[in-house]
Amino acid sequence: MAPLDIDLFSCRSDNFGVLVHDPATGLTASIDAPEEKAILDVLARRGWTLSHIFTTHHHGDHVEANLPLKARFGATIVGPAREAARIPGIDRTVDGGDAFDFAGRRVEVIATPGHTAGHVSYHLPEEKLLFAADTLFALGCGRLFEGTAADMWQSLSKLARLPDETRVYFGHEYTLSNARFAVTVDPDNAALARRAAEIQRLRADGAFTAPTTIGVEKETNPFLRAGDPAIRRHLGMEGAGDAEVFGEIRARKDRF
């Protein structure tokens, strides 16, 4: 089976658009639908026809183009059951533990609440791909708009258990800001320092910081490292639970 083609591109001010294309069947999925024109431009450039939209959560900058793209292509919109009423044009609802087929490949749905109450991530284990949207960013995680710190910590812990080589596509280019914050809570992490310097170079050159991998995030992302003794010492939280430490890191990032 030929590998999937993935096209990553900018949408809106700081969103990522992602198209996933199977050359054998011609099926093409958009991960969320943040901006109609940007998606149409890439489809035209690649000569692809949109067949699916995999919606991760209901926020407007992720569903804005659902209805116009569905009207144009008849695309099937898949999205989280717990947010179905807020996802325009939804055809199929899914929840954590569900799985479905896309172009002969298994797509596993992982419930990742925290950013929103019903947020889901899409995992293609055979392709070693994860589409995490606004749950897990490079060196960051989503704000807690509808869930608690415990909810998000549980969601991130699920993702951290995926194989280290899993490639992670995320919803926003926030990585430079995330790196600047990360070194304030994990200042002695040499791998993080090296990565922060590389991110500065990438962004100075106008290059994307996506995708990342689960392994890289486990080594450098403070939001996955609440159990790390050095971070706990730095925060003065040696005796706290992991979710509590995570909550403190998230609160500090909100104020950063």
N, C-alpha and C positions, 0 to 999 in steps of 0.2 A: 504494500500500500504506500503510495507516494505521500510524503509529508504535507501537512497543511501549509498553505501560504498565509503569512500574517503581515498585514500592513498597519503600521502604527503612525498616527498623524495628529496634528494639533487641531483642537476645536475650541471655539469660544475664546476666553482669555487664557485659561490654564488647564482646560480639560484635555485628556487624551481620547482620541477615537481609535478604535481597533476593528479591523475587518479580518475575518477568518474564512479562508477560501479553500475548498477541496477541488483540486484540478481534475479529478476523475469524474465527479458527478456535477460539478459546476455550482454546487451549493455554497452560499456565502452568508455568514452570520455577522451582524454588527453587535459588538458588546456595548449595550446601551445605545442611545441615539441622541447624543448631545447637541448636534447641529446638522440640519438637513444639507446645507450647501457643501460643507466640508466632506460629508459622507458621499454625496453625489459626485463631487469632483474626483474622489479617489476611485469610486466605482467606474466612472467613465475612463479615467486614466488606465485602470487595470483591465477594463473590458469585462467586468464582473456584473452579475445581476443579483440583487439582494433577495435572499430567501427567508432569512430569520433575523429576529432581534432578540438577544438574550438580555433581559432587563435585570439589573441587580437590586435596584431600589427606586423609590418613587420620586426622588428629588427632581425638580424641573430641569436642571442641567444634565440630567441623564435620560429623560423621557421626552424632551421637547419635540424631537423629530419623529416620534412614534407614528402619529397619525398621517402626516404627509408621506412618509416612506411606505407605510402600509397601503395608502391609497395609490401610490405610484407602482409598487411592485407586488402587492398582495402578500407581503412578508408575514410569516407567522411570528407573533410576539409571545415569548415565553417570559414569565415573571413570577415573583414570589407570591404565594397564596395569601399571606398575611397582609399584603399591600395591594391586592388585586383591584380594589375599588379606587385606588389612586394612580393606577397605571393605565394610560390611554391605550385603547385598542387591544388589550390583552386577550390572547386566545387560549393559552394553556398555563395553568397555575402549577407551581412546583414548591416543594418545601425541603428542608434538610432531610437527607436520607434518600431522596428520590434520585432516579437516574433516567436518562433518555438517550436516544440515538441521534447523532448528527453525522451524516456522511459515513456511516459504518463505524463510528467511534462512540465509545461510551462517554457520556457527560454526566458527572456526578454533581449533585447539588449539595452544597454545604451551607447550613444555616449560620449566618455570621451577624447576629444582631449586635447593636451598640450604637453605630452611627444612625441607623433607623431601626425600628422595632422588627422589621421583617427582612432586612438586608440578606441577600444570599450571594454566595460566590460559586463560580462554575469551574470544576476541575476535570480535566481530560487526562486520566492517568496514563494511558498509552502514549500520549504525546508529551507527557510531563509538563503540562500547561495549567496555570491557574489564573483566572480572571477575578481579581479581588476587589475591583472598583474602589470604594471608599472605606473599606475595612483596613487593609494593609497597604501602606505606601512604602516606597523606598525610604528607609530611616524614619518612618512615621506611621501613624494610624489616623483614622477619621475622628472627628470631633464627636462627642457623645450628645447628639441632639435628642435622641429618643430612648436610649438605653443607659444602663449604669456602668460604672467601671468594672464591676464583676461580670456583666454581660459581655463587654468588649474583651476582657481578659480571657474569658472562656472561648470566645470566637477566635482570637489570635492564637490561643493554645492549640485549637484544632488545626489551624493552618500550619503552625510550627511543627506539627507531627507528620506533615507530608514529606516526601523524600527531598533531601537537600538540593538535588539537581533540578527540582521543579522550577520552571521559569514563571515569574510572576508579572503579569500586566496589571497596572493600577490606573486609577481614574484621573489623577491630576499630577501636573509637574510642580510639585512642592519641594523637591528634593534638596535644593540649595538651602532653603530656609530650615528644612528638617535637619540638615547636617550642622548648621550653625547652632541649633538648639541641642542636638544630640551630644556634642562635645561638652556642653555645660553640665550634663548629668553623668557622663561616662568619660571623664577627662583623661583617664590613664589607659584607655583602650587604644593600643597602637594600630590595630586593624581599622578602627574607626577613623583615626587621624589620617591614615593613608587614604581611606575612601573619601573623606571629606575633601582632601586636596584634589583627588581625581575628579570629584563632582564639580569643584570650582573650575577645573580646566574644561570639562565637558560643557558646562553652561556658558563659559566664556566663548567657546567655539560655536554655540548655538545647537549643540547636540543634545539629544534626549537622554534621560537617565533611566528609562525603561527599555527592556524589562530588567528586573533584578532576579535573584533566586532566593529560595527559602534558606539555603545554607548561608548566603551572604548576609541576609537579614538577621539570622540567629546570631551571627558573629558581631554585628555592628548596630543593629536597630535597638535602641534602649527600650522601646515598647514591647519587645519580645524578651527582654532580659531582666525582668523584675526580680528574678531569683538570683541574679548575679551578686556575689558578696561585695565586690568593689562598688557597684552602684548603691547597694544598701548602706554601706559605710558612708559613702559620699552624702547620702540623703539623711543619714542618722536614723535609719529605719531597719536596723539589723533584726529586730524581733517581730517585724510586721509580716502579715501574709502577703502572698504575691499579688493578689488583686488590689490590696491596699497600696502597695508600692507602685503598681501600675497606675492607680488612680492619682497618686501624687505626681508622677511623671506627666500624666495627661493634664493635670491642673496647671503644672508649671509651663507646659507648652501653650496652654490657652492664654497665659499671661505674658508669654515671651514676645 
